């Protein structure tokens, strides 16, 4: 049994379901999806994503590709995926480096109109970096999860203070926001 008093963080299964909702809201016809995820995990995101899409007969998950979570590697992987699965029109990336790598490759292949990306893991001081913001502004990235490190720290302190006072409470969600492209509305 763990001696920890709680968990403060992201519910990645729920975040995966939210990513699937973003995809479904933007669909016009069938969705052929490629998923890129690091070798190190992020399985809960994929489980939530797939669970939310399970009842939608218009969504086909073509492939799940493992990556080394680096930009250049993601570019090569998505290039090969698009050769093998030419109908892919959505890419779900479960980490930041894969999202940026895929976005760069999609732009270089001039496929931003055909292929949309849903990404994760941009966690910088101001919430998002300028390159990612450009991909969102141009519609290449349909949606991107932005974690909220302030809320993670704040909720951890609330949990610890309540524990010290003898007030046990439920799990606190750390919070994140999806930043949507203006084209997804």
N, C-alpha and C positions, 0 to 999 in steps of 0.2 A: 504494500500500500504506500502511496506517495505521501510525503510529509508536507507537500506544498499546500498553500491555503487557497489557491485559485489559479485560474488561467485568465490572462488578459491578452487578447489578441484577436486576430481575424478568424472568423468562421469561414474557412476556405471552401467548404462544401456549399454553403449559402452563397458565397461569392461566385462559385462556378455556376450555380443556378441563375444568379443575376446576369452573368455573362450570356447564358443561353437565352434569357429573356430579351436582352439587347439584340441578339441575333434574330430571334423570332419577330420582334417588332419591326425590324428593318427588311425582312424578307419580301421579295417580289418574285414569287414562284418558288422553285426548289432551291434548297441550300445544300451544296456539296462542300463538306467541311474537312479541312486538314487541321490536325492538332499538333503543335510543337511544344514539347515539355522537356525540361532538363532531366538528365539521368538521376539527379539527386532527389527527385520527388515531385511534389505538387499533385500527387494522386487525388487528394480530396477535391481539388478544383475540377479535375476531369470527371470524377464520380458525380459531383453536383451538376456539372454541365451536361453530361450524358443523361442523368436522371431527368432533368428538366426537359430534355429533347425527346425522351423515350416515346411519348405519346404522339409526337408530331411526325406523320408519315411523309412529310415533304422535306425532312432533313435527313441527309445521308452523311455519316461520318466515314469518309473515304480512307483515312489513315491516321494513325497516331505515331508520330516520329519522336524518338529520343534525341536530345541534343546535349552538347557540352556547355550550354549557356554562354555562348560567345557569338558576337555579331557576325563575324565572317562565316562561322560554321552554319549559322541559321540561314544565311544567304544561299549557301550551297545546298542545304537540305531542301529549302523551299523551291529552288530551281529544279531539283530532281523530282520533287513531288509534283510540280506542275507539268513536267514531261510525262510522268506516269499517270497522273489523274488530271487531264486537261479541263475537266468540268468544275474543278474546285473554284468556288466563288467566295468562300469565307475561310479565314485562317484564325484559329484560336491559339494564342500564345500564352503560356502560363508564367512567363518571366520577362523581365525588361529587356535583356540582351537579345532574346529571340524576337521580341516585338520589334525592336529597332532594326535588327538584321533583316527580318521579313519585309518591313516597310521599305527599307532601302532597295531591296531587290525588286519588289513590286513596282516601285517608282521607276527604277532603271529599266525594267521590262515594259514600261508604259502600260501597266495593267491596273492602275488605280481605279479606273471606272468599273472594271469587271470584278475585282477581288477586294473584299473589305476585311479588315483585321480587327480582332478584339484582343486587347492586350492587358497585361498585369504588371504590377511591381514597379511602378515609378514612385519612388519615395525620396524626394529631395526636399530641400528647405522650403521652397515655395510651392511644393506639391507636384510640380511638373517641369521638365526641362524644355529648352527652346526647340530642340529637334522634334521631340514628341509633340509639342504644341503645334508645330508646322504640319505634321502628319494628321493631327486631329482637325486643324483648320482647313486643310485641303480635302478632307474626307477619306484619306487613305486608311487612317485608323478610325473605325466606327465608334469604338468606346475603349477606354483605358481605365483600369482600376488604379486609384491613387490612395495609398494608405495614409492614415493620419497619425504620425508619430506623437503629436501633442496629446491626442486622446488616449493613445496607448499608455503614455507616462502618467497622465492625469488619472485614468481609471485604475492603474496599478496602485497609485497612492491612495485613492479612495478605498480600494479593496483592503489595503494594508491597515489603514486607519480604522476602518470598520471592524476588522478582525481584532485589532488591539483593544478596541472598545467592547468586544464581545458581541458585536452586531454582525452576524453572518448574513450574507446576501447572495443573490443569484449571480450567475456569470455576467460579466460586463463585456459587451461587444466593444472592441477597440475603435471600430468605425473606419469606414473608407467611403470614398465617393467614386462614382463612375463619372468620368469626364467624357461627354458625348460630342461627336462631331455635329456641326450645325446642319449637316445633311441627313442626320438620323431622325429629325423631327417630322 
